Every structure is written in C-alpha cells, then in structure tokens.
Amino acid sequence: MNGIKRQFVSEGHLVDSGILTRILNLIVEEGASYEINKFIMGKNNLESSHIELTVTCTDNNKIDSITAKLVNLGCYEKVFKEAILKPAPKDSTVPEDFYSTTNHKTLVFLNGTWHEVQKQRMDGVIVAYDGAMMCKKLRDVKKGEKIVCTSQSVRLIPPFRDRESGEFGFMVNDVSSERSVDVAVEKIAEEFRRVRRGGGKIIAVAGPVVIHTGGGMALASMIREGYINGLLTGNALAVHDIESVFFGTSLGVDLKTGRPTYEGHRNHMRAINRIFFHGSIKKAIDAGILNSGVMYEVIKKNIPFVLAGSLRDDGPLPETITNIVEAQEQYQKVIQDASIVIMLSTMLHSIATGNMLPSWVKTICVDINPAVVTKLADRGSAQTIGIVTDVGLFMRLLAQKLLG
C-alpha cells in the first residue's frame, strides 16, 4: 500500500498480555496496513519483548487517529517528536487538541528527554512546568499554563499481567461468579499481610450494603488491627453503621434475626439525631455514647476518611462533605500512594474512585452484581479484579483469615 508511513515501537510482555494481538488488529480494523521490521521475544518470565513496525495509511487524518489509538496501547513513534505545548486560553479551558490522559503510566518527550507525568489519573490534561509534567483536572488549569497537545510526543506504559504466580497470580482482570470465593479471600488475605508488612496503604471504598449484610463488625475489626488505612464512603454507610451500634438494626432490620423491628424505619433518623445532639461523630465518641462500629474504629485509629454527600442523604451527618468538588479532592488525597484499593458493594463510589486511580494500583471490587465490575472496566479501570459474592459474607471470611 502506498501512502503515509509511520514507524512505531512497543515493549513489554506483549504476547501473553494480548497487547500485540490488539495492536495488529487495530491497524487492520482502521483500514491501514503494517510491516513488522523487528521483533524480539522475551526468552523467560523476566525478559520483555520488543517490536518495531511500520504502519501505512492513505489518509493523513486517519493516520493521526491510528497513532493516538496505538499510543493508548503502549506504542510510541520510533522517531521522537518534541511535545507540542500551547498556553491555556483562560482558567479551566485548554486548546481544542489537548491530550486527554489515561490512568496508565505516561511519559512525554520534551527537550530531548522523556519525562514521567506526575499524579497520573484518567480524564485529565498534562501541564508542563519547566520540564516537569503534571496531570491536572480541567477545572484546575490556570490561564497561560503550558498544555501538552496531541499524542505525538506521548508514550504510555500499560501494566502487563504478571508472568510469575505471585500473590495475585490466581487472578485475572475479569469478573466471574464461577470462582472459589474461599481461594480468592485467602489470596487477598496474603496480599493484605504482605502490604502491611511493607508499610503500604490499603484503602477501603465501602457502601452501606456492608452494614446491611452484617459485614460492619468485620470491617471495623480490620480497621482496628491496621489492615485498612483509609475509608472512602458516603453518608449512608456512616448512618447505618451508627444505627447498628445504637439499635442493632440497619434500615430497621434486626442484624441478628433478619427481621424488621417495630418502628425500625425511624432508627437511622434517631441515630442521626443523637449525633447532631453531640455535634459530630467524634464528639459522640468522646462522650462515650458511640463505643463501637466502623466509624468508631476509624476515628479512634485516626485514619483518614471521607463521607461524600449525595442528593438522597438523610441528615446528613456533620462530617459529611456536601460540596462534591471538595469531596472529590479529599478522595484524591486519601488514595495518594495507595497499594491496594478494595471496593465493597458501592457502584457510585467505586467508579468515582476508579477514575482517580492509576492503573498500577491493585484494585479489587466485591459485589453481588457483576455489572459493577463491568462498568468499572468500561470506564477505563481495566485493572479491577472482580469477586461476585455477598459482601457481608466476604468481609466476615476475610476478617477470619486475617485475624484468626
């Protein structure tokens, strides 16, 4: 085929990760052709593979589109091009051809050197500061800041599946109900122990279903024993956790018998009322009124937590952040440098957190609904491992494995 030619390079565990197949299929599906100029396959589990290929396309706009898509698969052009930097025309506004970030490790070629982008996250822009590259949200961009435009100088490094068995070797980033939960929990417990020994951070993103299904005490015990280093949730989990401590119910249902209690529908409002009387959750703990539960352990352990508000909240509790932009910022701070994020039966907060996480953070999603994990993957959090089961049973089993 005669036309416009560009040369690309890709490195890593290309074959067993499936990346090579995706690269070649993409080129053909886009109506272009390719020629492999050089291919070196890794000979063992530690060696990466290397491929160089020429892509030919008859349409100039089409080759630009193909280039952008190949970059997202970890390819980069063999002939390095300097980054195109354009000033932001006004606050919270960037040039039309800005590069939109993914959650993969990203490098930008500028002044003859590859620069790693800091604070990596998806759906951001890259701002250049005297050679340093920083990922920022669109709303945080200031007029005149230098914005990386087009993908021609960008290199992505997607995480490749670990070829060693390792702690997480039993898992792949898909979702299935046909998998032994007991085996999965054992492996997760091993990884939690390893991360804690190494001083890493484990962040829990939890929904009120954890409390409804009887997993609250298990989560609280894991916080108390130092296995959870941050909690991201909403007003509802805190409300029903406190309700369970005060009245032994969640949404008015007795957690021991599973039966609705007389006027139990009032219990979560009674719990909110008691907290308001004391002024905050912490003040209720200090007064000795609240003496157990997830929020009790979080505050006594002094680990960071965020209660993000929503339109449907009752109360909300005094600690709930009702400004959604501020809540997003606080979420981002808590997950900074996280080793593992475990998402427990909350589609809203799981997807929100997934959007903030770089792809190299190990992410586990536990939900009775497999669609939650599917939606996470569809929105770019493809590293998420899904476990389809009742979250209360899962949490009790995990706490048993960890605490004996």
TORLUM-819259 format. One record per residue (C-alpha): residue in three letters; residue number from 1; x negated, y, z negated. Coordinates in steps of 0.25 Angstrom, whole numbers, plus 5000, padded with zeros to 4 digits. Each point is the difference from the previous one (the first is absolute). Last residue first. Layout:
<recs>
@zamar->ALA&ketor->NUM&x->X&y->Y&z->Z
...
</recs>
This chain:
<recs>
@zamar->GLY&ketor->404&x->5031&y->4937&z->4748
@zamar->LEU&ketor->403&x->4998&y->5014&z->5003
@zamar->LEU&ketor->402&x->4997&y->5000&z->5014
@zamar->LYS&ketor->401&x->5008&y->4988&z->5005
@zamar->GLN&ketor->400&x->5012&y->5003&z->4991
@zamar->ALA&ketor->399&x->5000&y->5014&z->5004
@zamar->LEU&ketor->398&x->5000&y->4996&z->5015
@zamar->LEU&ketor->397&x->5012&y->4990&z->4997
@zamar->ARG&ketor->396&x->5008&y->5010&z->4993
@zamar->MET&ketor->395&x->4998&y->5010&z->5011
@zamar->PHE&ketor->394&x->5004&y->4990&z->5011
@zamar->LEU&ketor->393&x->5012&y->4996&z->4993
@zamar->GLY&ketor->392&x->5004&y->5015&z->4998
@zamar->VAL&ketor->391&x->4997&y->5003&z->5015
@zamar->ASP&ketor->390&x->5008&y->4989&z->5005
@zamar->THR&ketor->389&x->4993&y->4994&z->5012
@zamar->VAL&ketor->388&x->4994&y->5004&z->5014
@zamar->ILE&ketor->387&x->4985&y->5003&z->4999
@zamar->GLY&ketor->386&x->4995&y->5009&z->5011
@zamar->ILE&ketor->385&x->4986&y->5004&z->5002
@zamar->THR&ketor->384&x->4998&y->5014&z->5005
@zamar->GLN&ketor->383&x->4988&y->5003&z->5009
@zamar->ALA&ketor->382&x->5010&y->5004&z->5011
@zamar->SER&ketor->381&x->5004&y->5013&z->4993
@zamar->GLY&ketor->380&x->5002&y->5007&z->5013
@zamar->ARG&ketor->379&x->5015&y->5004&z->4999
@zamar->ASP&ketor->378&x->5004&y->4986&z->5006
@zamar->ALA&ketor->377&x->4992&y->4993&z->4990
@zamar->LEU&ketor->376&x->5007&y->5007&z->4989
@zamar->LYS&ketor->375&x->5013&y->4997&z->5006
@zamar->THR&ketor->374&x->4997&y->4985&z->5002
@zamar->VAL&ketor->373&x->4996&y->5000&z->4985
@zamar->VAL&ketor->372&x->5014&y->5006&z->4996
@zamar->ALA&ketor->371&x->5007&y->4991&z->5010
@zamar->PRO&ketor->370&x->4996&y->4987&z->4992
@zamar->ASN&ketor->369&x->5010&y->5004&z->4989
@zamar->ILE&ketor->368&x->4998&y->4993&z->4987
@zamar->ASP&ketor->367&x->4988&y->5009&z->4998
@zamar->VAL&ketor->366&x->4985&y->4999&z->4996
@zamar->CYS&ketor->365&x->4991&y->5009&z->5009
@zamar->ILE&ketor->364&x->4985&y->4998&z->4998
@zamar->THR&ketor->363&x->4990&y->5011&z->5005
@zamar->LYS&ketor->362&x->4985&y->4998&z->5000
@zamar->VAL&ketor->361&x->4994&y->5014&z->5004
@zamar->TRP&ketor->360&x->4992&y->4999&z->5013
@zamar->SER&ketor->359&x->5012&y->5006&z->5008
@zamar->PRO&ketor->358&x->4999&y->5014&z->4993
@zamar->LEU&ketor->357&x->5012&y->5003&z->4992
@zamar->MET&ketor->356&x->5009&y->5012&z->5000
@zamar->ASN&ketor->355&x->5011&y->4994&z->5010
@zamar->GLY&ketor->354&x->5000&y->4988&z->4992
@zamar->THR&ketor->353&x->5004&y->5008&z->4987
@zamar->ALA&ketor->352&x->5013&y->5006&z->5007
@zamar->ILE&ketor->351&x->5003&y->4986&z->5006
@zamar->SER&ketor->350&x->4999&y->4993&z->4986
@zamar->HIS&ketor->349&x->5007&y->5012&z->4993
@zamar->LEU&ketor->348&x->5013&y->4998&z->5009
@zamar->MET&ketor->347&x->5000&y->4985&z->5002
@zamar->THR&ketor->346&x->4999&y->4997&z->4985
@zamar->SER&ketor->345&x->4998&y->4986&z->4996
@zamar->LEU&ketor->344&x->4986&y->5000&z->4993
@zamar->MET&ketor->343&x->4989&y->5005&z->5008
@zamar->ILE&ketor->342&x->4986&y->4996&z->4996
@zamar->VAL&ketor->341&x->4989&y->5010&z->5003
@zamar->ILE&ketor->340&x->4986&y->4994&z->4999
@zamar->SER&ketor->339&x->4986&y->5007&z->5000
@zamar->ALA&ketor->338&x->5005&y->5014&z->4998
@zamar->ASP&ketor->337&x->4990&y->5011&z->5003
@zamar->GLN&ketor->336&x->5011&y->5011&z->5000
@zamar->ILE&ketor->335&x->5013&y->4993&z->4997
@zamar->VAL&ketor->334&x->5004&y->5010&z->4988
@zamar->LYS&ketor->333&x->4996&y->5012&z->5008
@zamar->GLN&ketor->332&x->5008&y->4997&z->5012
@zamar->TYR&ketor->331&x->5013&y->4997&z->4991
@zamar->GLN&ketor->330&x->4998&y->5014&z->4994
@zamar->GLU&ketor->329&x->5000&y->5007&z->5013
@zamar->GLN&ketor->328&x->5012&y->4993&z->5005
@zamar->ALA&ketor->327&x->5007&y->5003&z->4987
@zamar->GLU&ketor->326&x->4996&y->5015&z->5002
@zamar->VAL&ketor->325&x->5006&y->5000&z->5014
@zamar->ILE&ketor->324&x->5013&y->4993&z->4994
@zamar->ASN&ketor->323&x->5003&y->5010&z->4990
@zamar->THR&ketor->322&x->5008&y->4993&z->4990
@zamar->ILE&ketor->321&x->4988&y->4994&z->4992
@zamar->THR&ketor->320&x->5006&y->4991&z->4989
@zamar->GLU&ketor->319&x->4994&y->5002&z->4986
@zamar->PRO&ketor->318&x->5013&y->5007&z->4994
@zamar->LEU&ketor->317&x->5009&y->4988&z->5005
@zamar->PRO&ketor->316&x->5009&y->5003&z->5011
@zamar->GLY&ketor->315&x->5011&y->5000&z->4995
@zamar->ASP&ketor->314&x->5006&y->4990&z->5010
@zamar->ASP&ketor->313&x->4992&y->4999&z->5013
@zamar->ARG&ketor->312&x->5007&y->4999&z->5013
@zamar->LEU&ketor->311&x->4993&y->5011&z->5008
@zamar->SER&ketor->310&x->4986&y->4995&z->4996
@zamar->GLY&ketor->309&x->4990&y->5002&z->4990
@zamar->ALA&ketor->308&x->4985&y->4995&z->5000
@zamar->LEU&ketor->307&x->4996&y->4994&z->4986
@zamar->VAL&ketor->306&x->4985&y->5000&z->5000
@zamar->PHE&ketor->305&x->4991&y->4993&z->4991
@zamar->PRO&ketor->304&x->4985&y->5001&z->4996
@zamar->ILE&ketor->303&x->4995&y->4991&z->4989
@zamar->ASN&ketor->302&x->5000&y->5005&z->4985
@zamar->LYS&ketor->301&x->5002&y->4986&z->4994
@zamar->LYS&ketor->300&x->5011&y->5005&z->4991
@zamar->ILE&ketor->299&x->5006&y->5007&z->5012
@zamar->VAL&ketor->298&x->5000&y->4988&z->5009
@zamar->GLU&ketor->297&x->5004&y->4991&z->4989
@zamar->TYR&ketor->296&x->5012&y->5008&z->4995
@zamar->MET&ketor->295&x->5004&y->5002&z->5015
@zamar->VAL&ketor->294&x->5000&y->4985&z->5002
@zamar->GLY&ketor->293&x->5007&y->4996&z->4987
@zamar->SER&ketor->292&x->4998&y->5001&z->4986
@zamar->ASN&ketor->291&x->5001&y->5010&z->4988
@zamar->LEU&ketor->290&x->5010&y->5011&z->5004
@zamar->ILE&ketor->289&x->5006&y->5007&z->4988
@zamar->GLY&ketor->288&x->4987&y->5001&z->4993
@zamar->ALA&ketor->287&x->4999&y->5015&z->5000
@zamar->ASP&ketor->286&x->4988&y->5000&z->5008
@zamar->ILE&ketor->285&x->5006&y->4990&z->5010
@zamar->ALA&ketor->284&x->5012&y->5009&z->5002
@zamar->LYS&ketor->283&x->4991&y->5012&z->5001
@zamar->LYS&ketor->282&x->4993&y->4992&z->5012
@zamar->ILE&ketor->281&x->5013&y->4997&z->5007
@zamar->SER&ketor->280&x->5003&y->5015&z->4999
@zamar->GLY&ketor->279&x->5008&y->5011&z->4992
@zamar->HIS&ketor->278&x->5005&y->4992&z->4988
@zamar->PHE&ketor->277&x->5015&y->5002&z->5003
@zamar->PHE&ketor->276&x->4997&y->4998&z->5015
@zamar->ILE&ketor->275&x->4994&y->4986&z->4998
@zamar->ARG&ketor->274&x->5013&y->4996&z->4992
@zamar->ASN&ketor->273&x->5009&y->5006&z->5011
@zamar->ILE&ketor->272&x->4993&y->4992&z->5011
@zamar->ALA&ketor->271&x->5001&y->4987&z->4992
@zamar->ARG&ketor->270&x->5015&y->5003&z->4998
@zamar->MET&ketor->269&x->5001&y->5002&z->5015
@zamar->HIS&ketor->268&x->4994&y->4987&z->5002
@zamar->ASN&ketor->267&x->5009&y->4993&z->4990
@zamar->ARG&ketor->266&x->5014&y->5006&z->5005
@zamar->HIS&ketor->265&x->5002&y->4989&z->5010
@zamar->GLY&ketor->264&x->4999&y->4990&z->4988
@zamar->GLU&ketor->263&x->5013&y->5004&z->4996
@zamar->TYR&ketor->262&x->5002&y->4986&z->4994
@zamar->THR&ketor->261&x->4988&y->4992&z->5006
@zamar->PRO&ketor->260&x->4999&y->4994&z->5014
@zamar->ARG&ketor->259&x->4994&y->4985&z->4999
@zamar->GLY&ketor->258&x->4986&y->4996&z->5004
@zamar->THR&ketor->257&x->4999&y->4993&z->4986
@zamar->LYS&ketor->256&x->4986&y->5005&z->4996
@zamar->LEU&ketor->255&x->4999&y->5013&z->5008
@zamar->ASP&ketor->254&x->5014&y->5004&z->4997
@zamar->VAL&ketor->253&x->5006&y->5008&z->5012
@zamar->GLY&ketor->252&x->5003&y->5015&z->4997
@zamar->LEU&ketor->251&x->4991&y->5005&z->5012
@zamar->SER&ketor->250&x->4989&y->4993&z->4992
@zamar->THR&ketor->249&x->5003&y->4995&z->4986
@zamar->GLY&ketor->248&x->4993&y->4997&z->4987
@zamar->PHE&ketor->247&x->5006&y->5013&z->4994
@zamar->PHE&ketor->246&x->4988&y->5009&z->4997
@zamar->VAL&ketor->245&x->4989&y->4993&z->5006
@zamar->SER&ketor->244&x->5008&y->4996&z->5013
@zamar->GLU&ketor->243&x->5005&y->5014&z->5001
@zamar->ILE&ketor->242&x->4985&y->5005&z->5000
@zamar->ASP&ketor->241&x->4997&y->4991&z->5011
@zamar->HIS&ketor->240&x->5012&y->5004&z->5007
@zamar->VAL&ketor->239&x->4997&y->5015&z->5000
@zamar->ALA&ketor->238&x->4985&y->4998&z->5003
@zamar->LEU&ketor->237&x->5003&y->4991&z->5012
@zamar->ALA&ketor->236&x->5011&y->5010&z->5005
@zamar->ASN&ketor->235&x->4992&y->5013&z->4999
@zamar->GLY&ketor->234&x->4990&y->4995&z->5011
@zamar->THR&ketor->233&x->4988&y->4992&z->5001
@zamar->LEU&ketor->232&x->4985&y->5000&z->5001
@zamar->LEU&ketor->231&x->4992&y->4994&z->4988
@zamar->GLY&ketor->230&x->4985&y->5000&z->4998
@zamar->ASN&ketor->229&x->4989&y->4992&z->4994
@zamar->ILE&ketor->228&x->5007&y->4986&z->4999
@zamar->TYR&ketor->227&x->4992&y->4988&z->4995
@zamar->GLY&ketor->226&x->4996&y->5007&z->4987
@zamar->GLU&ketor->225&x->5007&y->4991&z->4990
@zamar->ARG&ketor->224&x->5011&y->5010&z->4996
@zamar->ILE&ketor->223&x->5003&y->5002&z->5015
@zamar->MET&ketor->222&x->5001&y->4985&z->5002
@zamar->SER&ketor->221&x->5009&y->4999&z->4988
@zamar->ALA&ketor->220&x->5009&y->5011&z->5005
@zamar->LEU&ketor->219&x->5002&y->4993&z->5014
@zamar->ALA&ketor->218&x->5003&y->4987&z->4993
@zamar->MET&ketor->217&x->5010&y->5007&z->4991
@zamar->GLY&ketor->216&x->5007&y->5007&z->5012
@zamar->GLY&ketor->215&x->5001&y->4988&z->5008
@zamar->GLY&ketor->214&x->5015&y->4996&z->4996
@zamar->THR&ketor->213&x->5006&y->5001&z->5013
@zamar->HIS&ketor->212&x->5007&y->5014&z->4998
@zamar->ILE&ketor->211&x->4986&y->5006&z->4995
@zamar->VAL&ketor->210&x->4992&y->4996&z->5012
@zamar->VAL&ketor->209&x->5012&y->5004&z->5008
@zamar->PRO&ketor->208&x->4998&y->5014&z->4995
@zamar->GLY&ketor->207&x->4989&y->5002&z->5010
@zamar->ALA&ketor->206&x->4985&y->4999&z->4999
@zamar->VAL&ketor->205&x->4987&y->5004&z->5006
@zamar->ALA&ketor->204&x->4989&y->4994&z->4992
@zamar->ILE&ketor->203&x->4986&y->5005&z->5001
@zamar->ILE&ketor->202&x->4987&y->4992&z->4998
@zamar->LYS&ketor->201&x->4987&y->5007&z->4998
@zamar->GLY&ketor->200&x->4986&y->4994&z->5000
@zamar->GLY&ketor->199&x->4991&y->4999&z->4988
@zamar->GLY&ketor->198&x->4993&y->4987&z->5006
@zamar->ARG&ketor->197&x->5006&y->4991&z->4989
@zamar->ARG&ketor->196&x->5014&y->5006&z->5003
@zamar->VAL&ketor->195&x->4999&y->4997&z->5015
@zamar->ARG&ketor->194&x->4995&y->4986&z->4998
@zamar->ARG&ketor->193&x->5012&y->4997&z->4990
@zamar->PHE&ketor->192&x->5010&y->5006&z->5009
@zamar->GLU&ketor->191&x->4994&y->4992&z->5011
@zamar->GLU&ketor->190&x->5002&y->4987&z->4992
@zamar->ALA&ketor->189&x->5014&y->5004&z->4996
@zamar->ILE&ketor->188&x->5003&y->5002&z->5015
@zamar->LYS&ketor->187&x->4995&y->4987&z->5004
@zamar->GLU&ketor->186&x->5008&y->4993&z->4989
@zamar->VAL&ketor->185&x->5013&y->5008&z->5004
@zamar->ALA&ketor->184&x->4998&y->4995&z->5014
@zamar->VAL&ketor->183&x->4999&y->4986&z->4996
@zamar->ASP&ketor->182&x->5012&y->5001&z->4991
@zamar->VAL&ketor->181&x->5008&y->5007&z->5011
@zamar->SER&ketor->180&x->4998&y->4989&z->5010
@zamar->ARG&ketor->179&x->5003&y->5005&z->5014
@zamar->GLU&ketor->178&x->5012&y->4998&z->5009
@zamar->SER&ketor->177&x->5006&y->5013&z->4996
@zamar->SER&ketor->176&x->4991&y->5007&z->5010
@zamar->VAL&ketor->175&x->4993&y->5013&z->5003
@zamar->ASP&ketor->174&x->4988&y->5004&z->5008
@zamar->ASN&ketor->173&x->4986&y->5005&z->4996
@zamar->VAL&ketor->172&x->4994&y->4987&z->4998
@zamar->MET&ketor->171&x->4997&y->4994&z->4986
@zamar->PHE&ketor->170&x->4992&y->4988&z->4995
@zamar->GLY&ketor->169&x->4987&y->5007&z->5002
@zamar->PHE&ketor->168&x->5004&y->5010&z->4990
@zamar->GLU&ketor->167&x->4990&y->4996&z->4989
@zamar->GLY&ketor->166&x->4989&y->4996&z->5010
@zamar->SER&ketor->165&x->5002&y->4990&z->5012
@zamar->GLU&ketor->164&x->4990&y->5007&z->5009
@zamar->ARG&ketor->163&x->5004&y->5005&z->5013
@zamar->ASP&ketor->162&x->5006&y->5013&z->4994
@zamar->ARG&ketor->161&x->5010&y->5005&z->5010
@zamar->PHE&ketor->160&x->4995&y->5012&z->5007
@zamar->PRO&ketor->159&x->5003&y->5014&z->4994
@zamar->PRO&ketor->158&x->5001&y->5010&z->5012
@zamar->ILE&ketor->157&x->4988&y->5009&z->5002
@zamar->LEU&ketor->156&x->5005&y->5012&z->5008
@zamar->ARG&ketor->155&x->4991&y->5009&z->5009
@zamar->VAL&ketor->154&x->5004&y->5014&z->5004
@zamar->SER&ketor->153&x->4993&y->5009&z->5010
@zamar->GLN&ketor->152&x->5009&y->4999&z->5012
@zamar->SER&ketor->151&x->5013&y->4999&z->4991
@zamar->THR&ketor->150&x->5005&y->5013&z->5003
@zamar->CYS&ketor->149&x->4998&y->5012&z->4991
@zamar->VAL&ketor->148&x->4993&y->5002&z->4986
@zamar->ILE&ketor->147&x->5005&y->5012&z->4993
@zamar->LYS&ketor->146&x->4991&y->5012&z->4996
@zamar->GLU&ketor->145&x->5007&y->5008&z->4989
@zamar->GLY&ketor->144&x->5004&y->5014&z->5005
@zamar->LYS&ketor->143&x->5014&y->5000&z->4993
@zamar->LYS&ketor->142&x->5001&y->4990&z->4989
@zamar->VAL&ketor->141&x->5004&y->4985&z->5001
@zamar->ASP&ketor->140&x->5007&y->4995&z->4987
@zamar->ARG&ketor->139&x->5014&y->4998&z->5007
@zamar->LEU&ketor->138&x->4993&y->4991&z->5011
@zamar->LYS&ketor->137&x->4994&y->4991&z->4989
@zamar->LYS&ketor->136&x->4985&y->4999&z->5000
@zamar->CYS&ketor->135&x->4989&y->4991&z->5003
@zamar->MET&ketor->134&x->4986&y->5006&z->4998
@zamar->MET&ketor->133&x->4988&y->4999&z->5009
@zamar->ALA&ketor->132&x->4987&y->5006&z->4996
@zamar->GLY&ketor->131&x->4992&y->5007&z->5011
@zamar->ASP&ketor->130&x->5001&y->5014&z->4994
@zamar->TYR&ketor->129&x->5015&y->4998&z->4996
@zamar->ALA&ketor->128&x->5007&y->4992&z->5011
@zamar->VAL&ketor->127&x->5015&y->4998&z->4998
@zamar->ILE&ketor->126&x->5006&y->4986&z->5004
@zamar->VAL&ketor->125&x->5016&y->5000&z->5001
@zamar->GLY&ketor->124&x->5009&y->4991&z->4992
@zamar->ASP&ketor->123&x->5010&y->4989&z->5004
@zamar->MET&ketor->122&x->4992&y->4988&z->4993
@zamar->ARG&ketor->121&x->4991&y->5002&z->4989
@zamar->GLN&ketor->120&x->4984&y->5002&z->4998
@zamar->LYS&ketor->119&x->4996&y->5009&z->4989
@zamar->GLN&ketor->118&x->4986&y->5002&z->5007
@zamar->VAL&ketor->117&x->4997&y->4998&z->5015
@zamar->GLU&ketor->116&x->4987&y->4994&z->5003
@zamar->HIS&ketor->115&x->4991&y->5008&z->5008
@zamar->TRP&ketor->114&x->4993&y->4994&z->5013
@zamar->THR&ketor->113&x->4988&y->5009&z->5004
@zamar->GLY&ketor->112&x->4996&y->5007&z->5012
@zamar->ASN&ketor->111&x->5006&y->5014&z->4996
@zamar->LEU&ketor->110&x->5013&y->4993&z->4998
@zamar->PHE&ketor->109&x->5005&y->4986&z->5002
@zamar->VAL&ketor->108&x->5012&y->4997&z->4991
@zamar->LEU&ketor->107&x->5002&y->4987&z->4992
@zamar->THR&ketor->106&x->5012&y->4994&z->4994
@zamar->LYS&ketor->105&x->5003&y->4989&z->4990
@zamar->HIS&ketor->104&x->5014&y->4995&z->5003
@zamar->ASN&ketor->103&x->5013&y->5007&z->4995
@zamar->THR&ketor->102&x->5003&y->5007&z->5013
@zamar->THR&ketor->101&x->4997&y->5014&z->5003
@zamar->SER&ketor->100&x->5007&y->5010&z->5010
@zamar->TYR&ketor->99&x->4990&y->5006&z->5009
@zamar->PHE&ketor->98&x->5005&y->5014&z->5004
@zamar->ASP&ketor->97&x->5004&y->5003&z->5015
@zamar->GLU&ketor->96&x->5011&y->5010&z->4996
@zamar->PRO&ketor->95&x->4991&y->5009&z->4992
@zamar->VAL&ketor->94&x->5003&y->5000&z->4985
@zamar->THR&ketor->93&x->5010&y->5007&z->4991
@zamar->SER&ketor->92&x->5002&y->4999&z->4985
@zamar->ASP&ketor->91&x->4994&y->5014&z->4999
@zamar->LYS&ketor->90&x->4997&y->5007&z->5013
@zamar->PRO&ketor->89&x->4993&y->4998&z->5014
@zamar->ALA&ketor->88&x->4991&y->4989&z->4994
@zamar->PRO&ketor->87&x->4987&y->5001&z->5007
@zamar->LYS&ketor->86&x->4995&y->4990&z->5010
@zamar->LEU&ketor->85&x->4989&y->4990&z->4999
@zamar->ILE&ketor->84&x->4998&y->4990&z->5011
@zamar->ALA&ketor->83&x->4990&y->4989&z->4995
@zamar->GLU&ketor->82&x->4988&y->4998&z->5008
@zamar->LYS&ketor->81&x->5000&y->4988&z->5010
@zamar->PHE&ketor->80&x->4993&y->4987&z->4998
@zamar->VAL&ketor->79&x->4998&y->4992&z->5013
@zamar->LYS&ketor->78&x->5004&y->4986&z->4995
@zamar->GLU&ketor->77&x->5014&y->5004&z->4997
@zamar->TYR&ketor->76&x->5006&y->4995&z->4988
@zamar->CYS&ketor->75&x->5008&y->4987&z->4997
@zamar->GLY&ketor->74&x->5007&y->4998&z->4986
@zamar->LEU&ketor->73&x->5014&y->4996&z->5004
@zamar->ASN&ketor->72&x->5005&y->5015&z->4998
@zamar->VAL&ketor->71&x->4988&y->5004&z->5010
@zamar->LEU&ketor->70&x->5006&y->4991&z->5010
@zamar->LYS&ketor->69&x->5013&y->5007&z->4999
@zamar->ALA&ketor->68&x->4994&y->5014&z->5002
@zamar->THR&ketor->67&x->4992&y->4995&z->5012
@zamar->ILE&ketor->66&x->5012&y->4994&z->5006
@zamar->SER&ketor->65&x->5007&y->5013&z->4999
@zamar->ASP&ketor->64&x->4988&y->5008&z->5006
@zamar->ILE&ketor->63&x->4999&y->4989&z->5011
@zamar->LYS&ketor->62&x->5015&y->5003&z->5003
@zamar->ASN&ketor->61&x->4998&y->5015&z->5002
@zamar->ASN&ketor->60&x->4989&y->4998&z->5010
@zamar->ASP&ketor->59&x->5007&y->4989&z->5008
@zamar->THR&ketor->58&x->4993&y->4990&z->5008
@zamar->CYS&ketor->57&x->4995&y->4992&z->4988
@zamar->THR&ketor->56&x->4987&y->4992&z->4998
@zamar->VAL&ketor->55&x->4996&y->4995&z->4986
@zamar->THR&ketor->54&x->4985&y->4996&z->4999
@zamar->LEU&ketor->53&x->4996&y->4990&z->4989
@zamar->GLU&ketor->52&x->4990&y->4999&z->4988
@zamar->ILE&ketor->51&x->5003&y->4989&z->4990
@zamar->HIS&ketor->50&x->4993&y->4997&z->4987
@zamar->SER&ketor->49&x->5003&y->4989&z->4990
@zamar->SER&ketor->48&x->4997&y->5001&z->4985
@zamar->GLU&ketor->47&x->4991&y->4991&z->4992
@zamar->LEU&ketor->46&x->5003&y->4996&z->4986
@zamar->ASN&ketor->45&x->5009&y->4988&z->5002
@zamar->ASN&ketor->44&x->4990&y->4994&z->5011
@zamar->LYS&ketor->43&x->4996&y->5001&z->5014
@zamar->GLY&ketor->42&x->5006&y->5013&z->5003
@zamar->MET&ketor->41&x->5004&y->5001&z->5015
@zamar->ILE&ketor->40&x->4992&y->5010&z->5009
@zamar->PHE&ketor->39&x->5008&y->5005&z->5012
@zamar->LYS&ketor->38&x->4994&y->5009&z->5011
@zamar->ASN&ketor->37&x->5006&y->5007&z->5013
@zamar->ILE&ketor->36&x->5014&y->4995&z->4998
@zamar->GLU&ketor->35&x->5008&y->5006&z->5012
@zamar->TYR&ketor->34&x->5014&y->5006&z->4998
@zamar->SER&ketor->33&x->5012&y->5003&z->5008
@zamar->ALA&ketor->32&x->5011&y->5010&z->4997
@zamar->GLY&ketor->31&x->5015&y->4999&z->5001
@zamar->GLU&ketor->30&x->5003&y->5003&z->4985
@zamar->GLU&ketor->29&x->5003&y->4985&z->4998
@zamar->VAL&ketor->28&x->4987&y->4996&z->5005
@zamar->ILE&ketor->27&x->4992&y->5010&z->4991
@zamar->LEU&ketor->26&x->5008&y->4996&z->4988
@zamar->ASN&ketor->25&x->4999&y->4985&z->5002
@zamar->LEU&ketor->24&x->4984&y->5002&z->5000
@zamar->ILE&ketor->23&x->5000&y->5007&z->4987
@zamar->ARG&ketor->22&x->5011&y->4992&z->4993
@zamar->THR&ketor->21&x->4992&y->4987&z->5004
@zamar->LEU&ketor->20&x->4987&y->5006&z->4994
@zamar->ILE&ketor->19&x->5007&y->5004&z->4987
@zamar->GLY&ketor->18&x->5005&y->4986&z->4997
@zamar->SER&ketor->17&x->4993&y->5000&z->4987
@zamar->ASP&ketor->16&x->4993&y->4987&z->5003
@zamar->VAL&ketor->15&x->4994&y->5006&z->5013
@zamar->LEU&ketor->14&x->4996&y->5014&z->4997
@zamar->HIS&ketor->13&x->4993&y->4998&z->4987
@zamar->GLY&ketor->12&x->4994&y->5014&z->5001
@zamar->GLU&ketor->11&x->4995&y->5009&z->5012
@zamar->SER&ketor->10&x->5007&y->5007&z->5011
@zamar->VAL&ketor->9&x->4993&y->5008&z->5012
@zamar->PHE&ketor->8&x->5007&y->5007&z->5011
@zamar->GLN&ketor->7&x->4996&y->5005&z->5014
@zamar->ARG&ketor->6&x->5009&y->5009&z->5008
@zamar->LYS&ketor->5&x->5003&y->4999&z->5015
@zamar->ILE&ketor->4&x->5010&y->5009&z->5008
@zamar->GLY&ketor->3&x->5004&y->4993&z->5013
@zamar->ASN&ketor->2&x->4998&y->4989&z->5010
@zamar->MET&ketor->1&x->5005&y->4986&z->4996
</recs>
